[in-house]
C-alpha cells in the first residue's frame, strides 16, 4: 500500500470518527434535560428517533430544498431543547402543559421580564444548534447513499410503528387527556410540541366555560350591609416572607395593621402551583379532584352576575388576544373585563376608581402581578426599601412590600364606605438556594412552600358597624379551592344548595385531606409533601387526574 493511500485511509477514518462523535453529541445534548425528568424507556426512544432523524436529514442536505428543510428541522429541534433545558435549569422540572399555556397566553411585558431567568441558558442552546447542524452536514458528506437510505427506511418504520401503537391506545381510550398527535410527539426529539398541542387544546376547551349555562335551583341574596366587594387576586406571594405571618423584615406594615378588622387565615393552601390552574379552581367549584367544564363554569363571577351584582375584572397580567385560557374564560363572564398594559400594579387604581362609581352592589376583581418572577421588575425604584446586598432576596421582599402598599391604596378608597376586601395569592413560590434568582414556581416534586399563601378578608369600619363579622385568626388549614364557597357566603348569595365548605357558614366542616396539583397536573396530598424545597426528597406518591378532567 502506497503512502498516499495509507494517508487517505487514516484521514477518512478520522473524518468518520468526527461525524459519528458529532451525531452522538447532538443526541446526548438533546437528552440532557430528559435524563433528569423522564424514565429510561423515554430516553431510549427519543435517542433512537433523534439519531434516525438526523441521518434522514443528512440524506436530503445536498439539495437546496433539502437544506431549507434541514434549517427548519434544526430550528424546531433547537426550540425544543431550549424550552426543555431552560425549564430544567430554572425549575428542575420537565416542560409541561402549564408552561406551554403560560407561553401561549403571555404578553410582551411579561415575556420581557421573564427572559431574565433564562439568558444563562443561551450559550448552551446556541452550541446545540451548531453541533446539530455540523453533525447533519458531516453525515451528508461522509456517509454512503446506502447508509442514508437505510436511515430513512428505519426512521419511517419507527414512526409508522410508534404511530400505530398510539393510535391503538387512543382507540382503547386508555389516556383520555392526550390527543393522538401529542402522544406521538412525546417520544420524539420534538417532545415539547406535545405539551403545546395539549395547551392549545385546553385553551380551546376553556372557551366552552363561558358558553356553559349553570343552573342554580334557588338563587337569592340576603342583605350583608356591604356595598363594595373587592377581590385582590395576588401573584406568587410567599406567606413566609410576610411580616403579617411572622417574617423578620417589615414587608407588610399595612396588612399587619389589619388584625382587628379582618379575618386572617394563618394556614391557607393553594390548589395548584401555577396561576393558570390555581386561579380557576379558587374562583370556581372546580378543584384538583374535579377540574371539568361544568365545575369551572360554576364560578363566582357567573353566579354574582346572575344574582344582580355589578361585576368587573381588572387585570395587570395581560390578555394576548390570540388564545384563551381558563382564567380569561372565567373573567370574561363579568359585565366589564379589561386587561391593562401596566408596568406596576398601582396603575390599576384609576380603573378601580371608575369601577367604584357604578351604582348598586359591586364585585370588583383586581388581578395583579404581585411578586411574580422577575420580582425586580414589579416595583419602581422609589419603592425599594430593602437593600441587604442579596439582590434577588431584596427584590422579592421589595415586591411583597409594594403589594402591601397597593393593598393600602385600595383600602384607602374603601375605608369610608360599606366595603370589604378579600386578598389571597394564587400560589406560593419555592426557595431554591442554587438558583440565582432564588425563588421559583413549584413544579416537579413540589414542596409545601409552593402552596403556602396569605389570605384575609378586611372590613371597613362602616361595614363593621352594620353587622357582626367573623374576625381574628383562623388557625386550621384552609384550602383556597374553597374560596368559591367562602365568597358565596361573603356576598350573601345562596344557590339553593347547602354551602358547608365556607368557614362563614354555621354548618362549616373542616376538610381533613387537602389535595394539590403540580404543573404536570399530578395530584398530591398536601400533608405528604416535604416542607421546603431544600428538605430531603420524600418521593411523595402522586396520582393522575380523573379521566373526565380537562
N, C-alpha and C positions, 0 to 999 in steps of 0.2 A: 504493500500500500504506500503510495506516494505521500510526502509530507503535506502537500496541498490538500489531498483527500482527507488525511487524518485531522488536519486543522479544521476543515469544513465539518467533519463529523462532531468534533468537540464543540464547535460553535453552535451547531444545530441542537446538540444536547443541552447546552446552556440555555438557548432560547426556549427549548421545550420545557425545561425546569422553570424558566421565568414565567411563562404564561400559565403554567399549572399552579405555581405559587400565587399568582395574581387572582386566579379563579377561586382558589381555596380562601384567600384573604378576603375577597369580596363577600363570599358566602358567610365566613365567620363574623365579619363586622355586622352584617345584617342580622345574624343570630345573637349578637351581643345582648340586647335587651330581652330577647326571647329566652335566653338561658336562665335569667333570674325570675321569670314570671310564668313560664309555661312548662308542662310536663315534657319529658324526653321525647315522647312519640310525636309531639307537635314540632319539636326541633328537627327531628329526623325528616319528617315530611316536608317542612319548609326548606331544609338544606337540599334535599333531592330535587325538589321543584325548582329551586333557585339555580342550582348548577345546570340543570337541563335547559332552563330558560335562557341562561347566558350563552350556552353552546348554540341554541337555536338562533339567538340574536346574532351570533358571530357568522352564521350561515348566510345572512342577508346583508351583512355590514358592507360588503364590497360594492353594492349598488347604491345609487343616490337615494331612491325611495327607501331602501333598507337603512341607510344612515339616518334618515328622518325618523323612521320608526324606532330605531335604537335610541335616538336622542329623547324621544317621548318616553320610551321604556325606562331609561336611566333616570329621567325626571320623576317618574312615578315611584321607582324604587327608592330614590333619594328622599322624596317626601315621606314615604312610608317609614324609612329609617329615621328621619328627622323627628317625626311625631313620636315614634316608639322610644327612641333613645332619650329625647328630652323629657318625656314623661317619666321614664325610669330614673333619669339623672336627678330630677327635681323632686318627684313624689315617691320614688321607689315602688312604682306601680306599673302594671300593664296599661296601655292605652285602651280606654273603654268607651262605652256609648255616651256616658256623661261628658267626657272630654270632647267627643265629637259633636254633641249637641251644643255645648258651650261655644265651640268654634263656629258652627253654623249660625248661631244666633248672636254672636258678638258684634260689637260696634267699633268703629275706628279708635275711639279714645281708650276703650278697654284693651283692645289689641295692642296698642302702642304701650300702654302701661305694663301689660303682662309680658311684653317682649323682653324686658329687662331680666326676667328669670331665666331666659334661655340662650342669651348671647354666648355663654361659655361653651355651648354645645356646637356652635357653628363651625369651628375648625375641624372637628371630627366628622361632621356631616359633609363638608367640602372634600375632606380626604376620602370618604367613602365614595362619593361621586366620581372622583378622579381614578381611584383604584378600579371601580367597576367599568368605567369607560375604557381604561387601558387594558383590562382583562378581556373585554369583548374584542377590542382591536387586535390584541396579540393572538387571541384564539382564531380570529378570522385569517390572520396572516400565516399562522404556523400549524394549523391542523388540516388534515386532509378533507376533501369533499365527502368522502365516505363517512368519516367520523361526524361531520356536521349533519349529514342526512340521518345517521343513527340517532344523534341527539334530538333532532326534530321528531323522529318517529317515537322515541321514548317519551319525550315531553307530551306529544299528542296523546299517546297511550295512557300516560299518567293522569292527565287532566280528564280524559274520557272516562277512565275507570273511577276516579275520585268523584267526578260529577254524577256518575250513575249511582254510586253508593249513597251520596247525599240526596239524590232525587228519590231513591227508595225509602230513605229515612223520612223524607218530607211526606211521602205518601202515607207512611205509617203514623205520621204526626207525633213523632217522639219528642220533638223540640219545637213547640208551637211558636216560641218567641222569635226564632231565627228564620228569616227568609232564605230561599234556596241560594240565591246569589251570595248572601252573606256567609252561608255555610261553606260554599265552595272556596271563597277567598280566604277563609280562616287559616287554611294550611298551605298557603302560598306566600311568596315573599311580598305580596301586596295585602297582607293580613289586616292592616289598619283600615283598608277600604271596607272591610266587613262591618266595622263599628259605624262608619259614616252611612252605610246603607240602612242599618238599624235606626240610627239617629234621624235620618231623613224620613223613614217610615213612621217613627214616633212623632215627628213634627206634623206629619200629615194626619195622624190619628188624633193629635191634640185639637185639630180643627173641629172634630166631632163633639168635643166637650161643649163648645158654645152652641152647637146645634141640638144638643140633647136637652129636652124639656123635663125637668124633675117635677114630679107631682108631690105636693105636701097635703096630707089628708085634712088638716085643720089649722091652717096658718093664721096666727093672730099675734098681736103685740100687747104688751102691758106698759103702763107709764113707769118710766125709770127715773124721771127727774133730771135727765141729761139730754141736752140738745145737740151737742157736738161730740162725735166719737172720732178719734184719730188713731190710726194704727201705724206705727213705725216698724216697717219690716227691715230689721238690721241685717248686716252682712259681715260674716267672718269675725264675729266678736267672741273672744275667749272670756269666759266668766272669770278665770283665774287671773286675768290681767286687769281686773276692775277693782278699784278702791271699795266700791259698794259691797264686794264679796270678800274683802279682807286683803286685797293686794297692797303691798307696802308703799307704792308710789301713789300720788294724788291724781289718779287718772279720771275719776268720776265725781268731782265735787258737787255737781248739780244733782246727779242721781242719788248721791249719798245723803242729800238733804230731804229725800222723799220718804224717809222711813215712817213718818207719822201720817202721811196721807196717801199711802199706796199699799197694795197687796203685792208683796215681793216673793218670788219663787226662788228658793235657795238651791234647788236641785232640778232645774229644767233640763230636759234631754231632747235634742232634736231627732227627728225620724230618719234623717239621711245626712251624709257628709258633703253634699253638693247642693247648690241653690236650685238647680233645675228639677230635682226630686223633692227636696225638703220643703220649699215654699208651697208647692201644690198640695202636699199632704197636710201642712199646717192650716191651710185655708179651706180645706175641703174635708169630706167624710172619708177620703182615702187614707190608707196607712200602709206600712210595709207589707202587711198581710193581704191587703185588697187594693191594689193600685189599678183600678179599672175605670173605663169611661164613665159609667154611671155614678161611681163614687166621686170622681173628680168633678163631674157636672153638678153634684150636690155640694155646692160651695157657699161660703158666707156672702160673697158678693151677689150671687144669684138670689139667695133667699132674702137678703136685706133689701134688694131692689124690689122684689115681689111684695115685701112687707111694707113698702111705701117710703123707705129711706132714700134720700138723695145720695148716690154712691159715686165716688171718684177715685181713680187710680193715678197717682203722680209718681213717675219713676225717673231716677237718675241713671238707671242701668242700661237704657237704650233699647231700641227695637229696630233690627236691621231692615225690616220690611220685606226681606227676601224669604224668610221662613218663619215658622211659628213654633212655639213650644208650650208646655203645659202652663207655665206662669203667664205667658201672654194670653193664652186661651181663656184662662180664668179672669185675668184683669180686664180683658176686652168686654166682659159681660157687664161692666159698670156703665153708668149713664154717661160718664165722661172719663176717657182714659188718655193720658198724654205721657210720652216719653221725651224728656227734656235733655238736650245735649248740654251737659254741665261738666264743669271741671271739679267743683266741690259741692257737697250735699246742700250747703246753705243756699245754693241757687234755686232750690225747690221752694223756698219760703214765699216768694211772690205768688206762686201758683197756689200755695196753701191759703194765703190771704184772700185770694179771689174765691177759692172754694168755700171758705167760711162765710162768705156773703150770701150763699144760697139759702133760701128760706126753708124752714122746717127742720126735721131731724136729718142729720148728715152722718155718713160714714165715709171717712177720707183715709186712703192708704198712701203712705209715703215710703216708696221703696228706695233705699239709699245704698250708696257704695260702701259706706262704713269703713272697715279696715281691711277690705279685700286687697290681695296682692296686686300691685306692689303698694304697700302701705305708705311709702314715702310720697306717693302721688295723691294721697287722699286729703291733704290739708295744705293751706297756704303757709308760706314761710313765717308769717306773722303769728301763726298758731303753734309754732314749735316752742315747747317749754321744757322738754326733757332732752338733755344733752350729756349723756354719761360717757360718750366715746364709742359705744357699741351702736353703730349706725342703724342696723335693721331692728334691733331691740327698741331703740329710741323712736324710730319711725312708727313701729306698731303701737307703742304706748301713746305717742302723739296723736295717732289716728283714733285711738279709743277716746282720748281726751277731746278731740274735735267732734266726735259723735256726741259726747256728753254735752258739749257746747250747743250743738244743733238741737238736741233734746230740750235744753234750756230755752232756746229761742222759740221752740214750738209751744212749750208750756207758758211762756210769757204771753203768747197770743190767746191762750185758753183760760188763764187763771181768773179772769173777771166774768166768765160766763159759766153756765152749767155744762161743764165739759169733762171728758175723761180721755185718757190716752193709754193705749196698750203698746208696750215696746217688747220686742223679742229679737234675737238674732236667728237667722235661718239655720246656721250650723256653727260649730266651733272650728278651731284650727289645731293641728298638731305642732309640737315644738321639736324640730329636728336639729340638734346641735351641729350636725355635719353639713347642713345646708347653709350657704352663705346668707340667704335672706331669712333663715331660721324658721319661719312659720309657713305651714303648707296645709292644703286641704287633705283630709283623710281619704285614703283610697284603699289600696290593697292592704289587708291585715291591719285594720284601723285600731286605734286605742280609744278609750273613753273621752280623751281630750277633743276628739273630732266632733263630739256630740254635746259637750257641756256648754250651755249657753245661758245668757242672762234673760230674765223676763220679769216684768212687773206691770201692774195696772195702776196708773196715777189718777187721782181725782182732784179737780179744782175745789176750792173752799165752797163756792156756791153749790156745787154738786153734792158735797158732803153735808150741806145744810138741808137738802131736800129729803134724803133718805139715809137710813143706816147702811153703811157699806162694810164689807169684809176687808179688814186692814191687817197689817203686820206681816210676819214671815210665815210662809207655808214651807215646812221643813221636808215633807216627804217627796220622793221623786215624782216629777211631773213630766209626762211625755207631751211635747208640744204638738204632736199629732192630734191631741185632744183639744187644741185651741179652737177648732171649729165649734165644738160643743160649748166651750167656755164663752166664746163670742156670742153665741145664740142667747145665753142667759144674760150676759153683759148688756146686750142690746134690748133685752126684754122681748125676744122673739120665741114663740113656741110653734113647732111644726106639726103638733098633734101626736108626736112620738116622745116617749119618756126620755129624758136627757140626763142620765145619771153619770155620764162621763165628764160633766162640768163640776168643778170644785165649788162653784157658786150655787149649786142645787143642794137641797136638803137630802136628796137620795144619793149623793155622790159616794162612789165606792172606789177606793184606791186600786190602781192596776198593779197586779202582783208581778207580771212579766212584761218587760218593755222590749219590743223588737226594734232594731235599727237596720238601715240599709247602707251599704258602701257604694262607691262609684261604679262597681261592676254589677250592681243590683243583686248582690248576695245579702241574705238576711242573717243577722246575728242576734243573739240575746245579749242585751247591753251589759248585764251583770257579769257575763263571762269574758268580756274584753279586758285586755291588760290596761292598767291605769294610765300610763303615759306612753308616748312613742319610744322613749328610752327604756321602758320596762322590759324585762325578759319576754320573749315571744312565747305565748301560750298555745300557739297553733289552734286558735279558737275555732270550733266547728261552725259551719255555716250551712245554709240550705238555699236552694234556688226559689225564685218566685213561683207562685201558683200558676198553672197553665193559662188561666183566664186573665192574668195580669197583662198590661200593655207592654 
